[in-house]
Amino acid sequence: MTGMLAVSRAGHDRRRLYVIIREEDEYVYLADGRNRTVKEPKKKNKKHIQVIKKVRMEQPAGGYSDLEIKKTIKMYQEEANVEG
């Protein structure tokens, strides 16, 4: 699941897009590159997210960067607006 886009389905961040940067048991760690950075990811229960399987970021050797996460989310949002 790491590297995939996900939408929050519950909580105050509902409907917000994130990239899954780490996974542990029933939790995932999410970053959006802005409010939730790679250094300060959001811990969320897997039950409370919807994974978007169309988009997946490859993890670079140095790890994810906030800039690349922001670009990926922005590209997905632009494609979704064109399609919808």
N, C-alpha and C positions, 0 to 999 in steps of 0.2 A: 504494500500500500504506500510505502514511502515514495515521495515525489509526485503523488497524484493530487489533483485539485479536489477540494471538498467544500461543501456548503454546510454551515451550521444550521441545524434544525431546531435547536432549543437554546434558551438562555437569552440574555440581553443582546447578544451578537447574532441573533437569528437572521438568516438569509445572507450572511457575510461569507465571502469567498476566502479560502485559505489554501496553502500548500501543506501537505503532511510532511514534516521533516524528520519525525521519529515516531516509533511505535513501541509500546510496552504493554503486554498483556491486554487488558480491556481499555487502555487509554492510548490516545495519539497526541502528539505535540504539533501544534499548528502555527504557521507564521504567515503574515500578509505583507511583510516588508515595510510596513508603516507603523501601525500601532503595536503590532506583535512582531518583533524582530526575531531573527535566528537566535540571538543571544537570550531573548526573553519570550519564548514561545508560550502559547496558550495550551494548557493541559485540558483535554476534553474526552469524555467518555465516547467510545466508538458508536454507541447507540444514538448519540446526539448529533451525528454528522451524516451527510449523504455524499458518497464518493462519486466524483465525475470521472468515469472511466475513459473518456475520449482524450484526455490530456494527461501526459505524464512527463515530468522533468527528470532528466538523467542527473544523478548526483555527481558533481565534479569531484576530483581528488581532494581539493581543499574544503569541500563541504558547500552547502548552499549559501548564496549571497542574497542579501535583501534586495539588491537591484534586480537580479535575475528573477526573483519571486515576483516583484512588482510588475516586471515586463510580461511574465507569463500570465498573471491574473488579468492585466490590461488587454493582452491579445485575446484571451478567452472572452472577455466581456464585449469586445468589439465584434468578434465573430458571432456571438450570441445575439447581439442587436441586429446584425445584418440578416441572420437567419430568421429571427422572430419578427 
